[in-house]
Each structure stands twice: as C-alpha cells, then as structure tokens.
C-alpha cells in the first residue's frame, strides 16, 4: 500500500505509527522555478487507514515519536531542497 500527501503533519503521523518514507518529491510550482512544496510518498501495511484516521481527526500518537518523525521528515525534505539548489 502507498499513500501520497503534501501534508507534513499527516506524513509525520504515518511515520510515527510505522509508515515508511519511500520518496519525497519536490514540486516546481514556486517563484522562479523554485520548489515550493513537497509530496511525501509513504508505504506500509496500514498507511491508507492511518491517513484516513488523520483526515477524520481520529489520529492518536505518542508525542515524542511524532516529534521525532517531524524532525526526520524535515531533515529529509531540506536535504532534498539543498541538493536541488
């Protein structure tokens, strides 16, 4: 199963619950051709259910694990942005 989202918080929730980051794609819809947003491609057994939980407001997560997932995703995203500059 795979899920794509532009929502960093949703992606962090999924990762904090065991989802795997397959890829981070940068979109070039910003000014002067710069990347302005990222699409997170996530996989795992329950990623669709986890995404639905998040969208429906039923998400529950360990805050320490969620915070760690946010830091990991931000690091990966900024590393990708820096490489594209």
Secondary structure, DSSP 4 states (H G I P E B T S, - for coil): -EEEES-HHHHHHHHHTT-EEEEEEEE--SGGG---EEEEEEESTTHHHHHHHHHTT-----HHHHHHHHHHHHHHHHHHHHHH-
